[in-house]
Amino acid sequence: MQNTKLLLTSFTLVGLLALAGCSFPGVYKIDIQQGNVVTQDMIDQLRPGMTRKQVRFIMGNPLLADTFHANRWDYLYSLQPGGGERQQERISLIFNANDQLASLSGDFKPGVSRDEAILGKDSGTTVNAPVQNTEKPQPEKPAKPGSLLDQIQKDVDGVKTVPVPSPEPLDTAPQ
């Protein structure tokens, strides 16, 4: 009888500890990221008429390249913060028959930051011109002969330029 009570109590305690571990508030839950990270800066660099290579350089490889729609590239990104709600963003790029960027659609808009789109503010930014210094700059006085500044200037003037060799392109055949 005593052993049965001890066994039942220990099973109950182990069961409660196992159950508490599932929803314990101190347990760290990782963020889960999937897909292509796409930023507003990347979208702002896209221009109509860009080739597929140029778009791939800016955006990276598309997550989805549909065989039935060869002129469409889809970029998807999802983030699920640990214990939070999943957020997903997508953008589709459409190319014309000449393999040039024709249009884009999705969660990003060219020239509109995510904050401005949410808040509904105008995307036009105003830049205040810096205050012009009304004083005329003083002309530089030549360095005294034999001084450190004179020696540095002679060293700079005596530097010979060396052309940087540029490698030959690997792919010379037209595509």
C-alpha positions in Angstrom: 0.0 0.0 0.0 2.8 2.3 0.9 4.7 1.5 -2.3 1.6 2.2 -4.4 1.1 5.7 -2.8 4.8 6.4 -3.4 4.7 5.2 -7.0 1.5 7.2 -7.7 2.9 10.3 -6.1 6.2 10.0 -8.1 4.3 9.5 -11.4 2.2 12.5 -10.7 5.2 14.6 -9.9 7.1 13.5 -13.0 4.0 14.1 -15.2 3.5 17.6 -13.7 7.1 18.5 -14.3 6.9 17.2 -17.9 3.8 19.2 -18.5 5.2 22.4 -17.0 8.3 22.1 -19.3 6.0 22.5 -22.3 4.7 25.9 -21.4 7.3 27.2 -18.9 7.7 30.9 -19.4 11.5 30.9 -19.2 12.0 28.5 -22.2 13.7 30.2 -25.1 11.9 29.8 -28.5 13.9 30.6 -31.6 13.0 32.9 -34.4 12.2 31.0 -37.6 13.2 32.8 -40.9 12.5 31.3 -44.3 12.9 32.5 -47.8 14.7 35.5 -49.3 15.3 38.6 -47.2 14.0 41.5 -49.2 14.5 45.1 -48.1 13.0 48.4 -49.3 16.5 49.4 -50.3 16.7 46.4 -52.7 13.3 47.4 -54.2 14.4 51.0 -54.7 17.4 49.9 -56.8 15.2 48.1 -59.3 14.5 49.9 -62.5 12.3 49.0 -65.5 14.4 47.6 -68.3 17.0 45.9 -66.1 18.2 42.5 -67.3 17.7 39.2 -65.3 21.4 39.2 -64.4 21.1 42.7 -63.0 18.0 41.9 -61.0 19.6 38.7 -59.7 22.7 40.7 -58.6 20.4 43.0 -56.5 17.8 40.6 -55.3 19.5 37.2 -55.3 18.1 34.0 -56.7 14.3 33.9 -56.6 12.7 31.5 -54.2 10.2 30.4 -56.9 10.8 30.3 -60.6 7.6 28.8 -62.1 8.1 26.6 -65.2 4.6 27.7 -66.4 5.4 31.4 -66.0 9.0 31.7 -67.0 8.8 35.5 -67.0 7.9 35.7 -63.3 10.1 35.5 -60.3 8.7 35.3 -56.8 10.5 36.2 -53.7 9.0 35.1 -50.4 10.1 35.8 -46.8 8.5 34.8 -43.6 9.5 35.4 -40.0 8.0 33.8 -37.0 9.4 35.3 -33.8 9.7 32.8 -31.0 6.2 32.4 -29.7 4.9 35.2 -31.9 2.7 35.5 -34.9 4.1 34.6 -38.3 4.8 37.6 -40.7 5.1 37.1 -44.4 6.2 39.3 -47.2 6.2 38.6 -50.9 7.2 40.3 -54.2 6.8 39.2 -57.8 8.9 40.5 -60.6 7.6 40.2 -64.2 10.0 40.2 -67.2 9.0 41.0 -70.8 9.9 39.0 -73.9 13.4 40.6 -74.0 14.2 39.4 -70.5 14.0 42.9 -69.1 12.2 43.9 -65.9 8.7 45.1 -66.8 6.9 45.3 -63.5 6.7 44.3 -59.9 3.9 43.6 -57.5 3.6 42.5 -53.9 4.1 43.9 -50.4 6.8 46.4 -51.3 6.3 49.5 -53.4 9.1 51.4 -55.2 10.1 54.5 -53.2 7.8 53.9 -50.3 9.3 52.7 -47.0 7.4 50.2 -44.9 6.8 52.7 -42.1 5.5 55.3 -44.5 3.1 52.8 -46.1 1.8 51.8 -42.7 1.5 55.3 -41.4 0.1 56.7 -44.7 2.6 59.6 -44.8 3.9 61.3 -47.9 7.1 59.6 -49.2 8.5 63.0 -50.2 11.4 63.9 -48.0 12.6 67.4 -47.4 16.2 68.1 -47.0 17.3 71.4 -45.5 20.3 72.9 -47.2 23.3 73.4 -44.9 24.0 76.9 -43.9 26.6 78.4 -46.2 29.7 79.7 -44.6 29.9 83.3 -45.7 33.6 83.7 -44.8 36.0 83.2 -47.7 38.4 80.3 -47.1 41.9 81.5 -46.4 44.4 80.4 -49.1 46.9 77.9 -47.9 50.3 79.1 -47.0 53.2 77.2 -48.6 55.1 75.1 -46.2 58.5 76.3 -45.0 61.4 74.7 -46.9 62.9 71.8 -44.9 59.8 71.4 -42.7 57.9 68.2 -42.2 55.0 69.5 -44.3 57.4 70.4 -47.1 58.8 66.8 -47.0 55.4 65.2 -47.0 54.3 67.4 -50.0 57.5 66.4 -51.9 56.8 62.7 -51.1 53.2 63.0 -52.4 54.2 64.9 -55.5 56.9 62.3 -56.3 54.6 59.3 -56.2 54.3 57.5 -59.5 51.0 55.9 -60.5 50.9 52.3 -61.4 48.0 51.1 -63.6 45.9 48.3 -62.0 45.7 45.2 -64.3 42.2 44.3 -65.2 41.5 40.6 -66.0 40.1 39.5 -69.3 36.3 38.6 -69.1 35.8 34.9 -68.9 32.6 34.7 -71.0 33.2 36.4 -74.3 30.5 34.6 -76.2 27.1 36.5 -76.6 24.2 34.9 -74.8 
